[in-house]
Amino acid sequence: MKTYKHMERDLKRLIEKIAQRDHLATQAMLEKDRSQARTYELDVKDLTDILNRIQEGDFAMAFLLANELDTVVRDQIPVRLYNFLARANGYS
Protein backbone atom coordinates (compact mmCIF):
# COMPACT_ATOMS: atom_id res chain seq x y z
CA MET A 1 0.00 0.00 0.00
CA LYS A 2 1.18 3.48 -0.78
CA THR A 3 2.04 5.65 2.19
CA TYR A 4 2.18 9.45 2.22
CA LYS A 5 4.73 12.21 1.77
CA HIS A 6 5.43 12.98 5.43
CA MET A 7 5.14 9.50 6.88
CA GLU A 8 8.82 9.29 7.88
CA ARG A 9 8.53 12.62 9.69
CA ASP A 10 5.42 11.43 11.52
CA LEU A 11 7.09 8.15 12.47
CA LYS A 12 9.99 10.13 13.95
CA ARG A 13 7.47 12.19 15.93
CA LEU A 14 5.87 9.01 17.22
CA ILE A 15 9.29 7.72 18.26
CA GLU A 16 9.90 11.00 20.10
CA LYS A 17 6.55 10.65 21.90
CA ILE A 18 7.48 7.12 22.94
CA ALA A 19 10.80 8.40 24.29
CA GLN A 20 8.97 11.12 26.24
CA ARG A 21 6.65 8.54 27.82
CA ASP A 22 9.67 6.41 28.69
CA HIS A 23 11.30 9.41 30.36
CA LEU A 24 8.10 10.07 32.33
CA ALA A 25 8.13 6.44 33.50
CA THR A 26 11.70 6.85 34.73
CA GLN A 27 10.82 10.09 36.53
CA ALA A 28 7.83 8.45 38.20
CA MET A 29 10.02 5.59 39.42
CA LEU A 30 12.55 8.05 40.82
CA GLU A 31 9.68 9.72 42.67
CA LYS A 32 8.58 6.28 43.96
CA ASP A 33 5.25 6.55 42.15
CA ARG A 34 5.08 2.98 40.92
CA SER A 35 1.50 3.19 39.74
CA GLN A 36 2.21 6.15 37.49
CA ALA A 37 5.47 4.57 36.30
CA ARG A 38 3.59 1.40 35.32
CA THR A 39 1.03 3.45 33.43
CA TYR A 40 3.75 5.19 31.40
CA GLU A 41 5.54 1.88 30.82
CA LEU A 42 2.32 0.43 29.42
CA ASP A 43 1.95 3.50 27.18
CA VAL A 44 5.48 2.91 25.86
CA LYS A 45 4.70 -0.74 25.16
CA ASP A 46 1.40 0.04 23.42
CA LEU A 47 2.82 2.84 21.28
CA THR A 48 5.86 0.73 20.39
CA ASP A 49 3.58 -2.13 19.31
CA ILE A 50 1.76 0.29 17.01
CA LEU A 51 5.03 1.66 15.64
CA ASN A 52 6.26 -1.87 14.93
CA ARG A 53 3.05 -2.82 13.10
CA ILE A 54 3.31 0.33 10.96
CA GLN A 55 6.94 -0.37 10.12
CA GLU A 56 5.94 -3.92 9.12
CA GLY A 57 3.21 -2.52 6.88
CA ASP A 58 0.42 -4.06 8.98
CA PHE A 59 -1.75 -0.95 8.98
CA ALA A 60 -4.88 -2.89 9.91
CA MET A 61 -3.38 -4.16 13.17
CA ALA A 62 -1.80 -0.77 13.90
CA PHE A 63 -5.21 0.88 13.54
CA LEU A 64 -6.89 -1.77 15.67
CA LEU A 65 -4.30 -1.33 18.43
CA ALA A 66 -4.55 2.47 18.25
CA ASN A 67 -8.31 2.33 18.70
CA GLU A 68 -7.94 0.25 21.85
CA LEU A 69 -5.90 2.98 23.57
CA ASP A 70 -7.16 5.59 25.98
CA THR A 71 -7.65 8.92 24.24
CA VAL A 72 -4.71 10.54 26.06
CA VAL A 73 -2.34 7.86 24.79
CA ARG A 74 -3.86 7.68 21.31
CA ASP A 75 -3.33 11.43 21.02
CA GLN A 76 0.41 10.77 21.12
CA ILE A 77 0.12 9.39 17.58
CA PRO A 78 0.54 12.24 15.07
CA VAL A 79 -2.86 13.13 13.63
CA ARG A 80 -1.74 12.76 10.02
CA LEU A 81 -0.41 9.26 10.77
CA TYR A 82 -3.59 8.25 12.61
CA ASN A 83 -5.72 9.57 9.74
CA PHE A 84 -3.61 7.59 7.26
CA LEU A 85 -4.24 4.41 9.28
CA ALA A 86 -7.96 5.16 9.33
CA ARG A 87 -8.07 5.69 5.56
CA ALA A 88 -5.99 2.53 4.98
CA ASN A 89 -8.70 0.65 6.85
CA GLY A 90 -11.64 2.10 4.97
CA TYR A 91 -12.52 4.98 7.28
CA SER A 92 -12.59 8.50 5.92
C-alpha positions in Angstrom: 0.0 0.0 0.0 1.2 3.5 -0.8 2.0 5.6 2.2 2.2 9.4 2.2 4.7 12.2 1.8 5.4 13.0 5.4 5.1 9.5 6.9 8.8 9.3 7.9 8.5 12.6 9.7 5.4 11.4 11.5 7.1 8.2 12.5 10.0 10.1 14.0 7.5 12.2 15.9 5.9 9.0 17.2 9.3 7.7 18.3 9.9 11.0 20.1 6.6 10.6 21.9 7.5 7.1 22.9 10.8 8.4 24.3 9.0 11.1 26.2 6.7 8.5 27.8 9.7 6.4 28.7 11.3 9.4 30.4 8.1 10.1 32.3 8.1 6.4 33.5 11.7 6.9 34.7 10.8 10.1 36.5 7.8 8.5 38.2 10.0 5.6 39.4 12.5 8.0 40.8 9.7 9.7 42.7 8.6 6.3 44.0 5.2 6.6 42.1 5.1 3.0 40.9 1.5 3.2 39.7 2.2 6.1 37.5 5.5 4.6 36.3 3.6 1.4 35.3 1.0 3.5 33.4 3.7 5.2 31.4 5.5 1.9 30.8 2.3 0.4 29.4 1.9 3.5 27.2 5.5 2.9 25.9 4.7 -0.7 25.2 1.4 0.0 23.4 2.8 2.8 21.3 5.9 0.7 20.4 3.6 -2.1 19.3 1.8 0.3 17.0 5.0 1.7 15.6 6.3 -1.9 14.9 3.1 -2.8 13.1 3.3 0.3 11.0 6.9 -0.4 10.1 5.9 -3.9 9.1 3.2 -2.5 6.9 0.4 -4.1 9.0 -1.7 -1.0 9.0 -4.9 -2.9 9.9 -3.4 -4.2 13.2 -1.8 -0.8 13.9 -5.2 0.9 13.5 -6.9 -1.8 15.7 -4.3 -1.3 18.4 -4.5 2.5 18.3 -8.3 2.3 18.7 -7.9 0.3 21.9 -5.9 3.0 23.6 -7.2 5.6 26.0 -7.7 8.9 24.2 -4.7 10.5 26.1 -2.3 7.9 24.8 -3.9 7.7 21.3 -3.3 11.4 21.0 0.4 10.8 21.1 0.1 9.4 17.6 0.5 12.2 15.1 -2.9 13.1 13.6 -1.7 12.8 10.0 -0.4 9.3 10.8 -3.6 8.2 12.6 -5.7 9.6 9.7 -3.6 7.6 7.3 -4.2 4.4 9.3 -8.0 5.2 9.3 -8.1 5.7 5.6 -6.0 2.5 5.0 -8.7 0.6 6.9 -11.6 2.1 5.0 -12.5 5.0 7.3 -12.6 8.5 5.9 
